[in-house]
Amino acid sequence: LSVPPVAAPALPVGASSRNLTADEQATINLFQRNTPSVVYITNLAQRRDVFTLNITEAPRGAGSGIVWDSSGHVVTNYHVIDGANE
């Protein structure tokens, strides 16, 4: 899994880091450092059509997770992947 670098968002027009408290700046820095590791997960479930008996894939759910390590392992909550086939 390769996660491309993400450019840091610009401050709103008229804002500067001088106007931020230390806590606000720390929160912004934390967000900018960790944003590239956040992933959006969608999963699919296989369903059999009752009339044709064909198997189709249908969206089952979605959620978020984080890239855990350099091997690309992702950590998420169980409900995000519960019942998924893919």
Sequence and secondary structure as in RCSB ss.txt:
>XXXX:A:sequence
LSVPPVAAPALPVGASSRNLTADEQATINLFQRNTPSVVYITNLAQRRDVFTLNITEAPRGAGSGIVWDSSGHVV
TNYHVIDGANE
>XXXX:A:secstr
            TT  GGGS HHHHHHHHHHHHHGGGEEEEEEEEEEE TTT  EEEEEEEEEEEEE STT  EE
E HHHHTT   
